[in-house]
């Protein structure tokens, strides 16, 4: 399925989730990840009888012919007890939404008019993603585990009353608003189904042997300790010695 049709399917999933949230609560949601979570659940498992399925002592977000789906925005380590059980007998897809671009809309609640719209800004770095992957390092080589990094564009919609645009730096002003994170586009899905898929995180311009500092420079990151440890945990690189006070690594057979 091509990228355009995948995004069309995703936006339909967003519409269904948004309609359901309004139906349940009578208004748009508060500032949280519920809409993103519900939209992704609808995207990967569109039928209601596929969602919130009890398996043993745990509930899975969704179950389809492609396996179990768990959608987790942050703190992936919290899934570990559940994953250990699920991975024993079936494919598990951990969907990790990443907001790659965001913009803020201020909307007058009475008129529905968009009063102000900020320019899009980049929001999430790969360092954050590697921190999450690192927390699952003991499971990353499990043949039943797929990590799906869903890169999203998001609108932060701020609904306010009155004529003055609220200053969101003020806690009291935020309390008077209704704030919703609305996913506006599915930019990309990065699937990590086996250790070899992690090769994409190893820059091509590395020497045969390299230090973390050299990996950081090649990856254009301030530091690459977490990238290094994730690549080690899936067997893409291996430690082969030391140079001064730095460990030296090289590509393994998987890399």
N, C-alpha and C positions, 0 to 999 in steps of 0.2 A: 504494500500500500504506500503511495507516495506521500510526501510531506504535506501537500495541500489538503488532501483528503483526510489525513490523520488530524490536522488542525481543525477541519470542519467537524469531524466527529467529536473532537474535544470541546469545541464551542457549543455543540448541541448538548453535551454532557454538562457543561457549565449552566446552560439555560435551564435544564431540568433541575439541577441542584439549587439554583437561585430561586426558581419558582417554588420548590419544596420548602426552602428556608422561609420565604415570605408567607407561604401558606401556614406553616407551623407557628410563626411568631408574629405575623401581621405587619411586619416591617422588614427592612433590610437588617442584616446581622450586625453584631458588634465587631470590634477589631480583634479578629482571631483567625485561625486557619481553617475554620469549619467549612467554609465554602470551597476552598482549594481541595481539602480532603474529600468532600462529597463529590466534587466534580471529577476528580481523578478516579474515585471509586466507580462512578457512573461510566467513565471512559473505558476502564479495563474490564468492568463487569456490569453491563448496562441493565441487567434484569434484577428486579427487587429480590427474587428468590435466590440470587447468587450472593447476596450481601448479608453481612453479620451472621456468619454461620458458626455454630458451636462445634469445635473439634476437641474432644477430650475435655480438659478443664479450661480451655481458652476459646475466645471468639476470634475468628478470622475476619478481616475487613471484607473480603470477598473471596469466592471460590468459583473458578470457571474451568473450561477444558484445558486452559494453560496453567493450571495450578492455583495455589493460594496467592492472594495479593494482600500485602500489608503496606499501607501508606503512612509514612512517618516524615514529618517536616523537619524535626530535629531530635537530638538525643536518641540516635539509633540503638545505643546500647540497651535501652529499655526493652527492646524486642528480643534480647538474647534468650531468656527463658522460654518464650513462645517459639522462637525459631528452632531451638534445640529439639523441641517436641515435633514440630511440623516437618523438619528436614529429614527425620528418620524414615518417612514413608512417601514424600511427594515433593514436587517442584514448588519452591517458594519464591515469589517475586517481591522484593522489597523496593517499593517506589519511593524515591526521595526527591520531593519537589524542591527546585532551586530557583529562586527569583533572580533572574539575570538582568532584568531591567524593570524599573518602576517609575511611575509618575503619579502626581497627586492632583485630584480634582476636587474643588470646593463647589458643592451643590446646594442651592437654596432649597430647603425642605418644603417651603410653601409653594414655590413656583416650579420646582424641578429644573430650574435654569442652572447650567454650569457657569459659575461666576468667574472661576479662575482655573487655569490648567497649567501645571508646571511642565518643564521640558523633561523628557525621559532621562533617567540616570542609571548607570550601571550600579548594581547593588552587592552581589555575592561573589566572593573570590573562590578560586580552587582550593585555597588553604582551608576554608571552612568545610568544603566537601571532603578533603583528605582527613580532617579531624573526625568527621562522622565515619568514614570508611575505616579509619584506624581503630575505632571503638568496636568494630565487628571483625577485627583481623583474625580471630580464632576460627571464624566460620567462612572466610572469603574463598577458601579452596574447596569448600563442599560442593560436590557436583550437582546437588539439587538446588543450589542458591543462585538466583539472578538478582543483581542490583540494577535498577532502572533509575537513572538520573533524569528527571523530567524538568527541562529548563523552560521557565515560564516568563512571560511579560505580565505584569500586574498593575492594575490601577488601584490606588488607594483613594477611595471615594469618601469624602468628608461631607456629611449632610448636616447643615446648621440652620438655625432660625435667626431671623433678623437680617439686617443689611450689612453688618460688618463681618468680614472674613475673620474667623477665630485664629488666635495665635496658638498653635498646637504645642508650643513649648510650655504653655500654662496648663497645669493639671486641672484646674477648675474649668478652663475653657474646653479641654478635651472631654470632660464629664458631660458637658452640655451638647456634645455632638454625637452623632451616630457614625461610626467609621467602619468601612467595609473594604476588605482586600478582594478585589474582583479580578480573576485571571482573564486576561484579554487575548492571550495567544500562547499556544504550545510551540515553542521555538524548536526544540530538539528533544529526542529521547536517546540517551546514551545507555546501551545495554551491556552489562558486564556479566556474561554468562559463564565464562571460564577464565582461568588465569591468563591465557594469551590475550584476552580482550584488554587487559591492563597495560599492554604494550603502548597503547595510545598516550599514556602518561609519561613515557620515557622519551625525552627529546632525541631527535636524530643526530644532532651535532655534538654528541658526547664523545670524548676519547674512549679508547678501549677500557682503561681503568680511570676511575674518577672519584673525587671526594664529594661530600654533601654540598660544599661551597661551589664546586664546579657544576653539580646538578642544578643548584639554585640559579646560577648564572645562565645556564642553558635553558632552563624553564622560565626565566625572567620572573622569578619569585624572590621576595626578600629573604626567605629561608625555605628549605625543602626537607626539613627533618621528617615531617609527617608523610610527604610524598615518598621519601626514601623508605620509611618503615612499611608503608602500604605495599610498595613494590617488592620489598623483601618478603613480606608475609605471604604473597601469592607466588613467590619464586621467580620473579622476573629479573631480579638482581641478587647478587650474593656478596657478602663481605669477604675480601681476599687478603687484607693486611692493613698496615698503617703507614702513613707518611707524615712525619713529625708527630703532631698531636691529633691528626685526623685519620679516621678510618677510610680505607680505600675499597671501592666496590667495582664490580664489572657485571656485564650482562650474563645471565645464566643461559642454559639451553632454551628455557621458555622465553627469554628475552631476545 
